[in-house]
Structure formats: C-alpha cells, structure tokens
Amino acid sequence: MAEINEAELMDALRECYDPEIPVNIVDLGLVYGLDINNEAGNVDVSMTLTAMGCPMAGEVMSEVEMRVLQVENVKSCKVELTFDPPWSPDRMTEDAKWELGMM
C-alpha cells in the first residue's frame, strides 16, 4: 500500500493563500484537520475561512483540492468548509503574526 505523506500535504497546503491576506492558509490557522485514507488514496481536508461570507470561498477550496491532488499517492480530495469553531487570529502561527505586523 502506498502511503500519503502528511508533511507533504502540509507543504502543499502552504502554497494556498487567503486572497485578502498575504499568508498561507496553514500559518493563518485555517486548516482544522486532515483525514488520510492510505488504502483508498483519499484525503479529506477540514478548513475554515477568516470570514463566513468570503466571496472567494469556492476559489480557495478549489486551490486546496488542486494542491492536495498533486501530492504523491493522493487519488481524491474532499474539502469540507466549517465555521465551528469560528476562526480567530489566535489560531495564527507566530510567523504569520510577525509577517502581518501583529507582534
């Protein structure tokens, strides 16, 4: 069975950016979880957005799916958008806060 490397998935997700904030979605804390099924080659991504009514939600979700599908051994990807718990700046990494001048 071919394994999907979680670190490679996270690196791929770091290539996805919020369209209004110049920081990747991982460092922004928008990725809530990954569910990897190595047998089927499936990856489910649970994520949120910085704002519930984001008009770019579809584009962000499409980019996440595209990037995940580029990772070795991934055959399918499903992106689930959730707002529970709601996103807050507390979820951001120190690097993201520094990049945005919040430190």
C-alpha positions in Angstrom: 0.0 0.0 0.0 1.3 3.4 -1.0 1.4 5.9 1.9 0.4 9.6 1.7 3.0 11.7 3.5 1.2 14.2 5.9 4.2 16.5 5.8 4.0 16.7 2.0 0.3 17.5 2.3 1.0 20.4 4.7 3.7 21.7 2.4 1.2 21.6 -0.5 -1.3 23.5 1.7 1.3 26.1 2.5 1.1 27.0 -1.2 -2.5 28.1 -0.8 -3.1 31.7 0.3 -6.1 33.6 1.6 -6.9 36.0 -1.3 -7.1 39.0 1.0 -4.2 38.2 3.4 -0.6 37.5 2.1 -0.1 34.5 4.4 -0.7 30.8 3.6 -3.8 29.0 4.9 -1.7 26.8 7.2 0.0 29.6 9.1 -3.3 31.5 9.2 -4.7 28.5 11.1 -7.5 27.9 8.5 -6.7 24.2 8.2 -8.5 22.4 11.0 -7.7 18.8 10.1 -6.6 16.2 7.6 -8.1 12.7 7.3 -5.9 10.4 5.3 -7.1 7.1 4.0 -4.0 5.4 2.6 -5.9 2.3 1.3 -8.1 4.4 -1.0 -5.7 7.3 -1.5 -8.3 9.7 -0.2 -7.6 12.9 1.7 -10.3 14.9 3.5 -9.4 18.5 4.5 -11.4 20.3 7.1 -10.9 24.0 7.0 -12.4 27.4 7.6 -12.1 30.9 6.2 -11.3 34.2 8.0 -14.8 35.4 7.2 -18.1 33.5 6.9 -19.3 35.4 3.8 -16.0 35.3 1.9 -16.8 35.6 -1.8 -13.6 33.7 -2.7 -14.5 30.6 -0.8 -15.0 28.5 -3.9 -11.7 29.5 -5.4 -9.8 28.8 -2.1 -11.4 25.4 -1.8 -10.6 24.6 -5.4 -7.0 25.5 -4.9 -6.7 23.4 -1.8 -8.1 20.4 -3.7 -5.8 21.0 -6.7 -2.7 21.3 -4.4 -3.6 18.2 -2.4 -4.2 16.1 -5.6 -0.6 17.0 -6.6 0.8 15.1 -3.6 2.2 11.7 -4.4 -0.3 8.8 -3.9 -3.3 11.0 -3.5 -6.2 9.9 -5.7 -9.0 12.0 -4.4 -9.6 15.0 -2.2 -12.6 16.4 -0.5 -12.6 19.8 1.1 -15.1 20.5 3.9 -15.7 24.0 5.0 -16.7 24.6 8.6 -17.1 27.6 10.8 -17.2 25.7 14.0 -15.2 26.7 15.8 -15.0 30.1 14.3 -11.6 31.3 13.1 -9.8 34.0 15.2 -6.3 35.5 15.0 -5.3 33.3 17.9 -5.1 30.4 15.5 -2.3 32.0 13.6 1.3 30.9 13.9 3.9 33.2 15.3 5.4 33.5 11.8 2.1 34.7 10.4 1.6 37.2 13.2 5.1 38.6 12.6 4.6 38.8 8.8 1.4 40.8 9.4 3.0 43.1 11.9 0.9 41.8 14.8 4.0 41.2 17.1 
